[in-house]
Amino acid sequence: MLLLCLLFPPLHTQAQIGAPDTKTTTLEPLIVAVTASAYGSLDKQGRTRGITPDLVRAAAKLLGREVEFIHMPYLRAVHELKTGGIDIMHGLHVEQGSTHLPAGVVTTTTPHFVLPLSLYSVANRGIKVQRWSQVSEYRVGSVRLAPTDQRTDSYGQGNTYYFKDVASLTKALLAKRIDLATLEPVSAERISKILGAKLERVFVYGSLKSFRLFSPVSPRMHNVIALCQGFIAARMTLFDRGVYETVLTANEMAFLLPYYKQQDQASTSCHISRADD
């Protein structure tokens, strides 16, 4: 928190960056869901850590709002967002996969960032993949972020094994219960450091898009579209002030900075997501 206070001076009203969502009464803190990952987690002291919480805190500070973090699995967070139990979460859309943004929530038209989605193996196992048809020869692990009845096999693949989180996926990979794991660069980097298991990127097959999602029915937001637009403006301000670079560097993830591109952000708007998003 001290880091964020030093990075930029406070702005006292949301109107200063064009996103009024205030009344004369004191607003309740926004409740933000965090799903355990390389982007955010709960440490042993019970503190929420990671680049996602740091950047959400920074954006909320510019908007004059307090935030509280709550930790829960992804699918439960989606349910709580739709019913107003939480206010904000990060939603994922996987190209060529079954993970899509939930319908009926407020989101931005442009993703917060886009990462390459690849198949990784433990280094030196000699697995070579040059085209998707070759993947059918291997057992592939993937984290399940879509409800059971909505899961589909990528490109008609019938050899996918689903896991509840990246940790379970990694253990299966190390135990050789699967041959390849579907990961993005941050999770792959984290696995290599924490478990001491050097991973090798075998095949890039798609992309992972992250969007900030807002509850359409939360009693803590008087104007959800305005608040969503405010977070877009805050993101641009933080990026221009170098806060993104500072936060990523402090979390040893400076290599992610090129993925937080600013093009098209000025024209980004907020809308209600549809089933085909």
N, C-alpha and C positions, 0 to 999 in steps of 0.2 A: 504493500500500500504506500509506503514511503517513497518507493521508486516512482509511482504514478504521480504523487504530489510534486515531485521534483521535475518531472518531465514537462509539465505545462501548467500555466496559471489557470485557476478556475474561471469558468464562465458562469455567471449567476442565474441566467435565465435561458430557457430553451429558445426563446424568440431570437436570441443572438445568432443562432445558426439555423433559423427558419423552421423550427418544428414545435410550435406551441402545443403543449398537451397538459397544461396546468390550469388549476383553478386557484382561488384565493386560499383555499384550505390546504393543509399539509397533505402531501401525497404519500401513500404507503410505499414501502420499498417494492421494487419489481422482483418477482421470484423467477430465477433463471435456473433451468435444469442443466445439469452437467452429467454426461454419460462417460464413465471411466474410459480414458483413452490416453494417447500420447499428447493430446491437446489440452486435457484438463483432468484432474483427479484429486482425491482427498488424501493428504499425507498422514503420517502416523500421529501427528499432533492435532489432527482434525481440521486442518486448514486447507482451503481450496486453492490449488496451484495449477499453473499452466498458462499457455498463451491465450486460450479462449477466455478464461476468467479475467485475465489481466486486461485484455482488449475490451471486454464487455464493461468492466469497471471504469476504464478510461472513457469510453463512449458515454456511459451513463452519467459520469461526472460532468461532462460537457453539457448534458441535458438537464442538469440539476436534479437528478434522481439517484436514490440509493438502491442498491441491489442486494439480494440475499440468494445464495446458491443452495440448491438442493440436488443431491446425487441420486440418480435412478437409471434403470436400463432404458434404452432408446425407445422401445415400443410403449413402455409405460409412460414415458415423457410425452409421446405423441398423444396418448389418451388424455393426460392431464392438461395438455395445451388446448385440446379441443373443448374440454369441459371447464376451463378457467382455473384449474388448480395451480397451474404455473403460467407465467407470462411470456417467456422467451426461451427458445432452445435453438440449436443448430440442426437443420434437417439436411439429409443427404440424398443426392440423386446420382445413381450409377448408370452411366451409359452402357448399353448392351447388357443390362442386368435387370433384376426384379425389384431393386430398391428405388423407390420414387418418393417425391414429396407427398405428404398427406394432403388430401383434398379438404377444402373448407377452412384453411387457416390463412393468415395474412403473411405474405412473403415478398421478397424483392424480385424484380424481373431479372436481375443480374446476380450470379452467385458471388458469395463472399470471396471464394477462391476456387480454383480448379486444379486438381492434381492428377498426374498420370496414374492409372490403375494397372498394375502389372502382376505377373506370376513370378514368385520367388521360390528358390530352392535353397537348401543348405549348401554352402559353397563346396566345390570340389566333388559334387555328386555326379557330374558329367551329364546333366540333363540339358538337351539342346532342343529348342523349339523355334522354328522359323515361320510357321503359319498355324492358324487355329486348328486345323484338322489334326495336327499332330498331338494336340492336348488330350485327345480321347485315349491316348495310350497311358495316361497317368491319372492318379487319384488327386483331385483338386479340393483344397479346403477353402471355405469362405465363411465370413462372419454373417450371421443371419440378421438382417435389419428389416426384412419384410415379414408380415404375418404368414403363417404356414400356408394358408390357402391362396396366397398371392405369389409364392415363390415359383420361379421358373428357372430352368437350366439355361445358362448363357449359351447362345448359338446352338441350342439343341443338345448341349452336352448332358450326358446322363451319368457322369461320374463325379458329381459334386457332393461334398460332405459339409454340412453346416455346423457351425460352432457358435456358442453364445457370446464370445468375446475374442479379442486378439490373443489374450494369454492362453486360452484353451486351444486356439488354432495353432499357436506356436509350439505348444507342448506336443501336439499331434505330429507336427512337422519334424520336431527333433526326435520323437519316438519312431519315426518312419511309418506312422499309420497313414500318412498322406505323403505325396511326392512334391506337390506344389501348393503354395499358399497365395491367395489373392490379397495383395496389400498395396498401400500407397507409400510414398517415400518416408513419411514421418514414422509410421508404425514399424516399417522395416528397419529404420535407423535405431529406433528405441529398442527393438528386439535384439539387435546386434550388440548394443551397449549393456543392457540389463542382463541378458542371458548369456552373453559371451558367445553367441552363435552367429558367426558371420554368414550373412545371407547374400545370395547372388540373384540379380534380376535376370530372369530368363526370357520374358516375353511381355511387351507392352501391348495391351489389347483394348484399352478404353480409358475413361476418365471418371474421376470422382468429383462431383460438384457439391459445394457446401453453401447452404442458404441460411440466413437468419430468419427464424419463424416467430410469429407473434400470435397470441391467442385472440380470437375474434370476440370472446365473451368475458374476458377478465374484468372483474370489478375494479381493478387497480389501474386501468387505463381508460381515460375518458374519451380519447380519440386515437384508436389503434393505428389508423393510417398515418396520422400526423406523427405519432411516435416512431413508426417504421421509417418514415421519411427523415425524421430527426437522426436516427441511427445511421442512415446513409450519409447525411451531411457530416455527422461526427466522425465517421470513418474517413472521409476525405480530409477533414481537418487534422486528424491524428496522423494520417499518412504523410501529409505535407509537413507536419512538425517533426517528423522523424520518430514518432512514438512506436510505430510498427517495427521499425528496425531495432530500436532499443529493447522492446519487449522480446522480440525473436532472439536477439543476441543474448539477453539475460537468461533465456530458457535453452540456450545452446541449439537454436534452430534457425540461425541466420540464413541457412541455405534455402529456407522457404520464402524469403522475401520476393524473389522474382515471380512467385505464383500469386502474390497479392497485387495483381496489376490494377492500375487505376483507369485504364481505358473504358469508356462507356459508363463510368460511374456517375458522371454528371447528369446523364439522361436516365439513370436508373429510377424506377418508380416502384410503388407497392401495390399489390393486388391480392385478391382472394384466389388461392390455388385451386386448380381443377384436377379432376381424376387423371387426366392425361398429361399432367406436368411431369 
